[in-house]
């Protein structure tokens, strides 16, 4: 009979020990990691669901990181906007309360405040988070503006705002401070006063005239260029009778000159002496009107001119300028606003006529010529050049009216928009001074000179001769859309900004002009100049109806932040739910695992003891002594 050893008979015990050991190792690893398994294969039937839940949690974490970054940028933007709003308030207060005492540089204390505020505003517009400029649109690696001193003083051959203000002042004042107006008597008249514009796009523009002068006949401004007349007739006005001339200034404001008939000699300011007859009274009226225009041209007009120059600098506009052309009158002369778009030889009409069916296309919008009864974007072939310019301006939406002076047409585009003009009638288009399709991109506008006092129109500055203050991305699409972030599967927020947005640009240009203007203290009209400027700055920095404000921008960014907060709160809840479900699939019950480990440890210890005893069993222990 053979006797077997214990090894073969007890091998199953060794296998059992190894299984227990493996279970113990697995449970120990679960307890250490907190997970059922370190592989998806070990997670059981719900492994696919776990994958989906984990992807959802990762997506929520990514959206949270995006929201954090965007919120940081929005916080910086809001700080900058609030700073700009505060700057506007402080400059407005300075303009309203500053005393008119000029320092050695010809500026008031309010203007000194504006200089510091302007530098501050430019710095805020160049705000960054990391290496990202926040007010540059899509060109986030480029600063939004040139430095403040470059804007004001220029650099190299590039003119800054101060130079453009000086050139514009000369152009608006004109020769002899007459603001491009002429006071005279028409030929063969002695009791008629004519007040006429010279066709320039600068200076004072005639408004309505109101009169209580006894026996006088007033003809309101008509024609191209406009002219008005006052005929005193045969009867002198009475003492105290008044006539008021209204004028439109370059910045869109209005001023008036009121003259009162008086028998006091010398006449006090704002009056004219009643002479022995209407001939003498007419001469006195003309002298008083001329003097008053010169005073207005050296006071309010100077301030309005500076405001207009600042708008031309900060609010670039496309300008298309034709060549000088003549009409086909018997005696050839440069075309004017009164020149007809079609007519016979020998008349004040274009050298080549437009006909019914012809078109002039402005930025893709056609203006069609009809024989009569024009409506909408139509023109009668018998209309004038001025009517055509007004129609073009209505299409472009320009804030700078197109002009025709000295036979030269200057067309201006809308704010920040390009301009393209073409025509189906090449000959008639050439008679307007354009040889082919004319186009231009936005550029700062400046006076077409020198000489400046006799200049007639504005031209677009170039990169070689004029500073372009805004250096960020230029676009016609909404600025918010220049930066878009996805904060949820189906939600995006727009938080882009451009420094040339209306609210920012408008405030900047008003602070800039207040900081840039200097006044000659020796000029007897210096206080009136400064007062007129301060009044305009204070009014312009007040909220403007129908115009974007910094508060509007803040509201838009606040809306983006609210959307981010709502989305983040919702995602936090979703992540909590997903994480709970994921923990149920991947996680463990530590108490249960610990209990199993203790049980296995006890079983393993017993198995070791049993195995040890079996391996120590020998035949001699069973043999009789």
C-alpha positions as CSV (number, residue, x, y, z in Angstrom):
1,X,0.0,0.0,0.0
2,X,1.4,3.4,-1.0
3,X,1.2,6.4,1.3
4,X,0.6,9.9,-0.2
5,X,2.2,13.1,1.2
6,X,0.2,16.0,2.5
7,X,1.2,18.3,-0.5
8,X,-1.1,16.8,-3.0
9,X,-3.9,16.4,-0.6
10,X,-3.7,20.0,0.7
11,X,-3.0,21.9,-2.5
12,X,-6.6,23.1,-2.5
13,X,-5.8,24.8,0.8
14,X,-3.0,26.7,-0.8
15,X,-5.3,27.9,-3.6
16,X,-7.9,29.0,-1.1
17,X,-5.2,31.0,0.8
18,X,-4.2,32.7,-2.5
19,X,-7.8,33.6,-3.3
20,X,-8.3,35.0,0.2
21,X,-5.0,36.9,-0.2
22,X,-6.1,38.3,-3.5
23,X,-9.5,39.4,-2.1
24,X,-7.7,41.0,0.9
25,X,-5.3,42.9,-1.5
26,X,-8.3,44.1,-3.6
27,X,-10.2,45.3,-0.6
28,X,-7.1,46.9,0.9
29,X,-6.6,48.8,-2.5
30,X,-10.3,49.8,-2.5
31,X,-10.0,51.1,1.0
32,X,-6.8,53.1,0.1
33,X,-8.2,54.5,-3.2
34,X,-11.8,54.8,-2.2
35,X,-12.8,53.2,-5.5
36,X,-14.2,49.8,-6.5
37,X,-11.6,49.4,-9.1
38,X,-8.7,51.2,-10.7
39,X,-10.0,50.1,-14.2
40,X,-13.3,50.5,-15.9
41,X,-13.4,46.7,-16.4
42,X,-13.7,46.2,-12.7
43,X,-16.6,48.5,-12.2
44,X,-19.2,46.1,-13.4
45,X,-22.3,46.6,-15.6
46,X,-22.5,50.4,-14.9
47,X,-19.1,51.1,-16.4
48,X,-20.6,52.8,-19.5
49,X,-22.8,55.0,-17.4
50,X,-19.8,55.9,-15.3
51,X,-17.9,57.0,-18.4
52,X,-20.8,59.3,-19.3
53,X,-21.0,60.8,-15.8
54,X,-17.2,61.4,-15.7
55,X,-17.3,63.2,-19.1
56,X,-20.2,65.4,-17.8
57,X,-18.2,66.2,-14.6
58,X,-15.1,67.1,-16.7
59,X,-17.2,69.3,-19.0
60,X,-18.6,71.1,-16.1
61,X,-15.1,71.7,-14.6
62,X,-14.0,73.1,-18.0
63,X,-16.9,75.4,-18.2
64,X,-16.1,76.5,-14.6
65,X,-12.6,77.4,-15.6
66,X,-13.9,79.4,-18.6
67,X,-16.4,81.2,-16.4
68,X,-13.6,82.0,-13.9
69,X,-11.4,83.5,-16.6
70,X,-14.2,85.5,-18.2
71,X,-15.4,86.8,-14.8
72,X,-11.9,88.0,-14.1
73,X,-11.9,89.9,-17.4
74,X,-15.3,91.3,-16.8
75,X,-14.3,92.5,-13.4
76,X,-11.4,94.4,-14.9
77,X,-13.6,95.8,-17.6
78,X,-16.2,97.0,-15.1
79,X,-13.5,98.6,-13.0
80,X,-12.3,100.4,-16.1
81,X,-15.8,101.5,-17.1
82,X,-16.5,102.8,-13.6
83,X,-13.3,104.6,-13.6
84,X,-14.2,106.3,-16.9
85,X,-17.6,107.2,-15.6
86,X,-16.1,108.8,-12.5
87,X,-13.6,110.7,-14.7
88,X,-16.4,112.0,-16.9
89,X,-18.2,113.2,-13.7
90,X,-15.1,114.9,-12.3
91,X,-14.3,116.7,-15.6
92,X,-18.0,117.8,-16.0
93,X,-17.8,119.2,-12.5
94,X,-14.5,121.0,-13.2
95,X,-16.0,122.5,-16.4
96,X,-19.1,123.7,-14.5
97,X,-17.3,125.2,-11.5
98,X,-13.8,126.3,-12.8
99,X,-13.0,129.9,-12.5
100,X,-12.0,131.6,-15.8
101,X,-8.4,132.5,-14.7
102,X,-5.8,131.6,-17.2
103,X,-2.4,130.3,-16.2
104,X,0.9,131.0,-18.1
105,X,-0.1,128.2,-20.6
106,X,-3.4,129.8,-21.3
107,X,-5.5,127.2,-19.5
108,X,-7.9,127.2,-16.5
109,X,-7.7,125.0,-13.4
110,X,-10.5,122.9,-14.9
111,X,-8.4,122.3,-18.0
112,X,-5.5,121.2,-15.9
113,X,-7.8,118.7,-14.2
114,X,-8.9,117.5,-17.6
115,X,-5.3,116.9,-18.7
116,X,-4.7,114.4,-15.8
117,X,-8.2,112.9,-16.4
118,X,-7.4,112.4,-20.1
119,X,-4.2,110.5,-19.3
120,X,-6.1,108.4,-16.8
121,X,-8.9,107.6,-19.3
122,X,-6.4,106.5,-21.9
123,X,-4.7,104.3,-19.4
124,X,-8.0,102.6,-18.5
125,X,-8.8,102.0,-22.1
126,X,-5.5,100.1,-22.4
127,X,-6.4,97.8,-19.5
128,X,-5.1,94.2,-19.6
129,X,-5.7,90.9,-18.0
130,X,-2.6,88.8,-18.5
131,X,-1.5,89.6,-22.0
132,X,-5.0,90.4,-23.3
133,X,-6.0,94.0,-24.0
134,X,-9.7,94.3,-23.2
135,X,-10.8,97.3,-25.3
136,X,-9.1,96.3,-28.6
137,X,-11.8,94.1,-30.1
138,X,-10.4,91.0,-31.6
139,X,-6.8,92.2,-31.7
140,X,-6.3,91.3,-28.1
141,X,-2.5,91.5,-28.4
142,X,-2.6,95.1,-29.5
143,X,-3.1,98.1,-27.2
144,X,-6.4,100.0,-27.8
145,X,-5.0,103.5,-28.2
146,X,-1.8,105.4,-28.8
147,X,-0.4,107.2,-25.7
148,X,-2.2,110.2,-24.5
149,X,0.6,112.7,-25.3
150,X,0.7,111.3,-28.9
151,X,-3.0,111.9,-29.3
152,X,-2.7,115.5,-28.2
153,X,0.7,116.6,-29.5
154,X,1.2,114.2,-32.4
155,X,4.5,112.5,-33.2
156,X,7.0,113.1,-36.0
157,X,5.1,114.2,-39.2
158,X,1.8,113.0,-37.7
159,X,-0.4,115.8,-36.5
160,X,-2.2,115.4,-33.1
161,X,-5.5,116.9,-31.9
162,X,-3.9,120.3,-30.9
163,X,-2.8,120.9,-34.5
164,X,-6.1,119.9,-35.9
165,X,-7.9,122.3,-33.5
166,X,-5.7,125.2,-34.5
167,X,-6.2,124.5,-38.2
168,X,-10.0,124.1,-37.8
169,X,-10.2,127.4,-35.8
170,X,-8.5,129.3,-38.7
171,X,-10.8,127.6,-41.2
172,X,-14.0,128.4,-39.2
173,X,-13.0,132.0,-38.4
174,X,-12.1,132.7,-42.0
175,X,-10.7,136.0,-43.3
176,X,-11.2,138.9,-40.9
177,X,-13.1,136.7,-38.3
178,X,-16.2,136.9,-40.6
179,X,-16.8,133.1,-40.3
180,X,-17.3,132.9,-44.1
181,X,-20.2,135.3,-44.1
182,X,-20.5,138.5,-46.1
183,X,-22.5,141.5,-45.0
184,X,-23.3,143.9,-47.9
185,X,-25.9,145.7,-49.9
186,X,-26.8,144.1,-53.3
187,X,-26.0,146.2,-56.3
188,X,-28.2,149.2,-56.9
189,X,-29.7,149.0,-53.4
190,X,-29.2,151.3,-50.4
191,X,-31.7,150.1,-47.8
192,X,-31.1,146.3,-48.2
193,X,-28.7,144.3,-46.1
194,X,-27.6,141.0,-47.6
195,X,-26.1,138.3,-45.3
196,X,-24.7,135.5,-47.3
197,X,-22.5,132.4,-46.9
198,X,-19.6,131.9,-49.2
199,X,-20.2,128.2,-49.9
200,X,-17.4,126.9,-47.6
201,X,-18.2,124.0,-45.3
202,X,-16.7,126.0,-42.4
203,X,-17.8,128.9,-40.3
204,X,-21.3,130.1,-39.3
205,X,-24.3,128.8,-41.2
206,X,-27.4,130.9,-41.6
207,X,-30.5,130.1,-39.6
208,X,-33.9,131.8,-39.4
209,X,-34.2,135.6,-38.9
210,X,-36.9,137.1,-36.7
211,X,-37.7,140.8,-36.8
212,X,-39.9,143.4,-35.2
213,X,-38.3,146.3,-37.2
214,X,-41.1,148.6,-38.3
215,X,-41.5,148.7,-42.1
216,X,-38.7,146.1,-42.7
217,X,-39.0,143.2,-45.1
218,X,-37.0,140.0,-44.2
219,X,-36.2,137.3,-46.7
220,X,-35.2,134.1,-45.0
221,X,-32.0,132.3,-46.1
222,X,-32.4,130.6,-49.5
223,X,-30.3,129.5,-52.4
224,X,-27.0,127.6,-52.7
225,X,-25.0,129.0,-51.0
226,X,-27.7,130.4,-48.7
227,X,-28.3,134.2,-48.5
228,X,-30.8,136.3,-46.5
229,X,-31.8,140.0,-46.9
230,X,-33.3,142.7,-44.7
231,X,-34.9,145.6,-46.5
232,X,-35.7,148.6,-44.2
233,X,-37.7,150.2,-46.9
234,X,-38.7,153.8,-46.7
235,X,-39.6,154.0,-43.0
236,X,-37.0,153.9,-40.2
237,X,-37.5,151.4,-37.4
238,X,-38.7,152.6,-34.0
239,X,-36.5,152.9,-30.9
240,X,-36.5,149.4,-29.3
241,X,-37.4,147.5,-32.4
242,X,-35.3,144.3,-32.6
243,X,-34.0,141.9,-35.2
244,X,-32.4,138.5,-34.4
245,X,-30.1,136.5,-36.6
246,X,-29.7,132.8,-35.8
247,X,-26.7,130.8,-36.7
248,X,-25.7,127.2,-36.8
249,X,-22.2,126.4,-35.5
250,X,-19.9,123.6,-36.5
251,X,-20.6,121.5,-33.4
252,X,-24.3,121.5,-34.0
253,X,-25.1,124.2,-31.5
254,X,-26.9,127.5,-32.3
255,X,-26.1,131.1,-31.4
256,X,-27.9,134.3,-32.1
257,X,-27.1,137.9,-32.6
258,X,-29.9,140.2,-31.5
259,X,-29.6,143.9,-32.5
260,X,-31.9,146.6,-31.2
261,X,-32.7,149.9,-32.9
262,X,-31.8,152.8,-30.8
263,X,-31.6,156.6,-30.9
264,X,-28.8,156.6,-28.2
265,X,-25.6,157.8,-29.7
266,X,-23.1,156.1,-29.4
267,X,-25.3,153.0,-29.4
268,X,-24.8,150.5,-26.6
269,X,-23.6,147.0,-27.2
270,X,-26.1,144.9,-29.1
271,X,-27.8,147.8,-30.8
272,X,-27.6,149.9,-34.0
273,X,-28.2,153.6,-34.4
274,X,-31.3,154.9,-36.1
275,X,-30.1,157.3,-38.7
276,X,-31.6,160.3,-40.4
277,X,-33.1,157.9,-43.0
278,X,-33.3,154.2,-43.8
279,X,-30.1,154.5,-46.0
280,X,-28.1,155.7,-43.0
281,X,-29.8,153.2,-40.7
282,X,-29.0,150.4,-43.1
283,X,-25.3,151.4,-43.0
284,X,-25.5,151.4,-39.2
285,X,-27.2,148.0,-39.1
286,X,-24.6,146.5,-41.4
287,X,-21.7,147.9,-39.3
288,X,-23.3,146.5,-36.1
289,X,-24.0,143.2,-37.7
290,X,-20.4,142.9,-39.0
291,X,-19.0,143.7,-35.6
292,X,-21.3,141.2,-33.9
293,X,-20.4,138.5,-36.3
294,X,-16.7,139.1,-35.7
295,X,-17.2,138.9,-32.0
296,X,-19.2,135.7,-32.3
297,X,-16.5,134.4,-34.6
298,X,-13.9,135.0,-31.8
299,X,-16.0,133.6,-28.9
300,X,-18.6,130.8,-29.3
301,X,-17.4,129.9,-32.7
302,X,-13.9,129.2,-31.4
303,X,-15.3,126.8,-28.8
304,X,-17.6,125.1,-31.3
305,X,-14.8,124.8,-33.8
306,X,-12.6,123.0,-31.3
307,X,-15.4,120.6,-30.5
308,X,-15.9,119.9,-34.2
309,X,-12.2,119.3,-34.7
310,X,-12.2,116.9,-31.8
311,X,-15.1,115.0,-33.3
312,X,-13.3,114.9,-36.7
313,X,-10.2,113.5,-35.0
314,X,-11.8,110.9,-32.8
315,X,-14.6,109.9,-35.1
316,X,-13.0,108.9,-38.4
317,X,-15.1,109.2,-41.6
318,X,-14.5,108.1,-45.1
319,X,-14.1,111.1,-47.5
320,X,-14.3,111.0,-51.3
321,X,-13.2,114.2,-53.0
322,X,-13.9,114.8,-56.7
323,X,-12.0,117.1,-59.1
324,X,-13.0,120.7,-59.8
325,X,-15.6,120.9,-62.6
326,X,-17.6,123.6,-64.3
327,X,-21.2,123.9,-65.3
328,X,-22.3,124.5,-68.9
329,X,-23.6,128.0,-68.4
330,X,-23.0,130.6,-71.1
331,X,-20.1,131.8,-69.0
332,X,-18.5,128.7,-67.5
333,X,-18.4,128.6,-63.7
334,X,-17.6,126.0,-61.0
335,X,-20.6,123.9,-60.2
336,X,-22.5,124.8,-57.0
337,X,-25.3,123.2,-54.9
338,X,-27.7,125.0,-57.2
339,X,-26.4,123.4,-60.4
340,X,-29.0,121.2,-62.0
341,X,-28.2,117.5,-62.6
342,X,-29.5,117.8,-66.2
343,X,-30.2,120.8,-68.5
344,X,-29.5,122.4,-71.8
345,X,-26.3,124.0,-72.9
346,X,-26.0,127.6,-71.6
347,X,-27.7,126.8,-68.3
348,X,-26.4,126.2,-64.8
349,X,-26.4,122.5,-65.2
350,X,-23.9,119.6,-65.4
351,X,-21.7,119.5,-68.5
352,X,-23.2,116.0,-69.1
353,X,-26.8,115.3,-67.9
354,X,-28.2,112.4,-66.0
355,X,-31.3,110.8,-67.6
356,X,-34.2,108.8,-66.4
357,X,-33.1,105.3,-65.5
358,X,-29.5,106.3,-64.6
359,X,-28.3,105.3,-61.2
360,X,-25.8,106.4,-58.6
361,X,-24.9,103.6,-56.2
362,X,-23.8,104.5,-52.7
363,X,-22.5,101.7,-50.6
364,X,-24.6,99.2,-52.6
365,X,-27.8,101.3,-52.4
366,X,-28.9,102.7,-55.8
367,X,-30.3,106.2,-56.3
368,X,-32.4,106.0,-59.4
369,X,-33.2,109.0,-61.6
370,X,-36.7,109.5,-62.8
371,X,-38.3,112.1,-65.0
372,X,-40.5,113.5,-62.2
373,X,-42.3,112.5,-58.9
374,X,-39.2,111.1,-57.2
375,X,-39.8,109.2,-54.0
376,X,-37.6,107.3,-51.6
377,X,-34.2,106.7,-53.1
378,X,-35.1,108.5,-56.3
379,X,-34.1,111.8,-57.8
380,X,-35.7,113.9,-60.5
381,X,-33.4,114.6,-63.4
382,X,-34.2,118.3,-62.8
383,X,-33.0,118.2,-59.2
384,X,-29.9,120.1,-58.1
385,X,-26.5,118.9,-57.0
386,X,-27.4,119.9,-53.4
387,X,-30.4,117.6,-53.5
388,X,-28.1,114.8,-54.7
389,X,-25.7,115.4,-51.8
390,X,-28.5,115.4,-49.3
391,X,-29.8,112.1,-50.7
392,X,-26.3,110.5,-50.5
393,X,-25.9,111.7,-46.9
394,X,-29.3,110.2,-46.0
395,X,-28.0,106.8,-47.2
396,X,-24.6,107.0,-45.5
397,X,-26.0,108.5,-42.3
398,X,-23.0,110.8,-42.1
399,X,-22.7,113.4,-39.3
400,X,-20.6,115.6,-41.6
401,X,-22.7,116.9,-44.5
402,X,-21.2,116.5,-48.0
403,X,-20.3,119.7,-49.7
404,X,-19.6,121.3,-53.0
405,X,-17.3,124.3,-53.0
406,X,-15.2,125.8,-55.8
407,X,-16.6,123.2,-58.2
408,X,-15.3,120.4,-55.9
409,X,-17.7,117.8,-54.4
410,X,-16.6,116.2,-51.1
411,X,-18.6,113.2,-50.0
412,X,-18.5,112.0,-46.4
413,X,-19.3,108.5,-45.1
414,X,-21.0,107.5,-41.9
415,X,-19.2,107.1,-38.6
416,X,-16.4,104.6,-38.9
417,X,-17.7,103.2,-42.2
418,X,-16.2,102.9,-45.6
419,X,-17.7,104.8,-48.6
420,X,-18.1,103.6,-52.2
421,X,-19.9,105.6,-54.9
422,X,-20.3,104.7,-58.6
423,X,-22.7,105.5,-61.4
424,X,-24.2,103.9,-64.5
425,X,-23.7,107.1,-66.4
426,X,-19.9,107.6,-66.6
427,X,-20.2,111.0,-68.5
428,X,-22.6,112.6,-66.0
429,X,-20.6,111.1,-63.1
430,X,-17.5,112.7,-64.6
431,X,-19.4,116.0,-64.8
432,X,-19.7,115.7,-61.0
433,X,-15.9,115.4,-60.8
434,X,-15.6,111.6,-60.5
435,X,-13.9,109.7,-63.2
436,X,-14.6,106.2,-62.0
437,X,-15.8,104.3,-58.9
438,X,-14.8,106.4,-55.9
439,X,-14.1,104.8,-52.6
440,X,-12.4,105.5,-49.3
441,X,-11.8,104.1,-45.8
442,X,-12.5,105.9,-42.6
443,X,-9.8,108.4,-41.5
444,X,-9.5,111.4,-39.2
445,X,-10.9,114.5,-41.0
446,X,-8.9,117.6,-41.2
447,X,-9.0,121.0,-43.0
448,X,-7.9,120.9,-46.6
449,X,-5.1,123.4,-46.4
450,X,-3.0,125.4,-46.0
451,X,-4.0,128.1,-46.3
452,X,-6.6,127.4,-43.7
453,X,-8.5,130.7,-43.5
454,X,-9.7,130.3,-47.1
455,X,-10.2,126.5,-47.0
456,X,-13.5,125.1,-48.2
457,X,-13.7,121.5,-47.2
458,X,-12.4,118.6,-45.1
459,X,-10.2,115.8,-46.3
460,X,-9.2,112.5,-44.8
461,X,-5.9,112.5,-43.0
462,X,-3.4,109.8,-43.9
463,X,-1.2,107.6,-41.7
464,X,1.7,109.8,-42.8
465,X,0.3,113.1,-41.7
466,X,-2.3,112.4,-39.0
467,X,-2.3,110.4,-35.8
468,X,-4.9,107.6,-35.6
469,X,-5.8,107.4,-32.0
470,X,-7.5,104.0,-32.0
471,X,-5.2,101.1,-32.7
472,X,-7.4,98.2,-31.9
473,X,-9.6,96.1,-34.3
474,X,-11.9,98.2,-36.4
475,X,-15.3,96.6,-37.4
476,X,-18.8,97.5,-38.1
477,X,-20.2,94.5,-36.2
478,X,-21.3,94.9,-32.5
479,X,-18.2,95.2,-30.2
480,X,-19.6,92.6,-27.7
481,X,-19.3,89.9,-30.4
482,X,-15.6,90.3,-30.6
483,X,-15.1,88.0,-27.6
484,X,-17.4,85.0,-27.1
485,X,-17.1,82.4,-24.4
486,X,-19.1,79.2,-24.1
487,X,-20.1,78.7,-20.5
488,X,-22.5,75.8,-21.0
489,X,-23.4,73.3,-23.7
490,X,-25.9,75.7,-25.2
491,X,-25.0,79.0,-23.7
492,X,-22.4,81.6,-24.7
493,X,-21.7,85.1,-23.4
494,X,-20.4,88.0,-25.4
495,X,-18.0,90.3,-23.6
496,X,-15.8,92.1,-26.2
497,X,-15.2,95.8,-26.2
498,X,-13.7,98.4,-28.4
499,X,-12.3,101.7,-27.2
500,X,-13.9,103.5,-30.2
501,X,-17.4,102.6,-29.1
502,X,-19.7,105.7,-29.1
503,X,-19.9,106.1,-25.3
504,X,-16.1,105.8,-24.8
505,X,-15.1,107.8,-27.8
506,X,-17.6,110.6,-27.1
507,X,-16.4,111.0,-23.5
508,X,-12.7,110.8,-24.6
509,X,-13.0,113.4,-27.3
510,X,-14.7,115.9,-25.0
511,X,-12.2,115.5,-22.2
512,X,-9.4,115.7,-24.8
513,X,-10.6,118.9,-26.4
514,X,-11.0,120.5,-23.0
515,X,-7.5,119.5,-22.1
516,X,-6.0,120.6,-25.5
517,X,-7.4,124.1,-26.0
518,X,-5.3,127.0,-25.0
519,X,-6.4,130.6,-24.9
520,X,-4.5,133.9,-25.4
521,X,-5.0,135.8,-22.2
522,X,-4.3,139.1,-24.1
523,X,-7.4,138.6,-26.3
524,X,-10.3,140.7,-24.9
525,X,-12.6,137.8,-25.9
526,X,-10.6,135.2,-24.0
527,X,-13.0,134.8,-21.1
528,X,-15.9,134.5,-23.5
529,X,-14.0,131.8,-25.4
530,X,-13.3,129.7,-22.3
531,X,-16.8,130.2,-21.0
532,X,-18.3,129.0,-24.3
533,X,-16.0,125.9,-24.2
534,X,-16.8,125.1,-20.6
535,X,-20.5,125.3,-21.3
536,X,-20.2,122.9,-24.2
537,X,-18.0,120.4,-22.3
538,X,-20.4,120.4,-19.3
539,X,-23.4,119.8,-21.6
540,X,-21.6,117.2,-23.7
541,X,-20.5,115.2,-20.6
542,X,-24.1,115.0,-19.4
543,X,-26.2,112.0,-20.5
544,X,-27.2,112.3,-24.1
545,X,-30.6,111.1,-25.2
546,X,-30.5,108.3,-27.8
547,X,-26.8,107.8,-27.5
548,X,-24.9,104.9,-25.9
549,X,-23.6,105.7,-22.4
550,X,-21.0,104.0,-20.2
551,X,-23.9,102.9,-18.0
552,X,-25.4,101.1,-20.9
553,X,-22.1,99.2,-21.4
554,X,-21.9,98.4,-17.8
555,X,-25.5,97.0,-17.9
556,X,-24.5,94.7,-20.9
557,X,-21.5,93.4,-19.0
558,X,-23.5,92.9,-15.9
559,X,-25.9,90.8,-18.0
560,X,-23.1,88.6,-19.1
561,X,-21.9,88.2,-15.5
562,X,-25.5,87.3,-14.4
563,X,-25.7,84.7,-17.2
564,X,-22.4,83.2,-16.0
565,X,-23.5,83.1,-12.4
566,X,-26.8,81.5,-13.2
567,X,-25.1,78.9,-15.4
568,X,-22.4,78.2,-12.8
569,X,-25.0,77.7,-10.1
570,X,-26.9,75.3,-12.2
571,X,-23.7,73.4,-13.1
572,X,-22.7,73.2,-9.5
573,X,-26.0,71.4,-8.8
574,X,-25.6,69.1,-11.8
575,X,-22.1,68.3,-10.9
576,X,-23.2,67.4,-7.3
577,X,-25.8,65.0,-8.7
578,X,-23.5,63.5,-11.2
579,X,-20.7,63.1,-8.7
580,X,-23.1,61.3,-6.3
581,X,-24.2,58.9,-8.9
582,X,-20.6,58.4,-10.0
583,X,-19.5,57.7,-6.4
584,X,-22.2,55.1,-6.1
585,X,-20.8,53.3,-9.1
586,X,-17.1,53.8,-8.6
587,X,-16.9,54.4,-4.9
588,X,-17.1,52.1,-1.9
589,X,-18.6,51.9,1.6
590,X,-15.5,52.1,3.8
591,X,-17.2,50.5,6.8
592,X,-18.3,47.5,4.7
593,X,-14.9,47.1,3.1
594,X,-13.2,47.4,6.5
595,X,-15.5,44.7,7.9
596,X,-14.8,42.4,5.0
597,X,-11.1,43.0,5.4
598,X,-11.3,42.0,9.1
599,X,-13.2,38.9,8.2
600,X,-10.8,37.9,5.5
601,X,-7.8,38.6,7.8
602,X,-9.4,36.2,10.4
603,X,-10.1,33.6,7.7
604,X,-6.6,34.0,6.3
605,X,-5.1,33.6,9.8
606,X,-7.1,30.5,10.4
607,X,-6.1,29.1,7.0
608,X,-2.4,29.8,7.8
609,X,-2.7,28.0,11.1
610,X,-4.5,25.0,9.6
611,X,-2.0,24.8,6.7
612,X,0.9,25.0,9.2
613,X,-0.5,22.2,11.2
614,X,-1.1,20.0,8.1
615,X,2.5,20.6,6.9
616,X,3.8,19.6,10.4
617,X,1.9,16.3,10.3
618,X,4.2,13.1,9.9
619,X,3.6,9.3,9.8
620,X,5.6,8.9,13.0
621,X,2.9,10.7,14.9
622,X,0.5,8.0,14.0
623,X,2.7,5.0,14.6
624,X,2.5,3.1,17.9
625,X,5.3,3.7,20.3
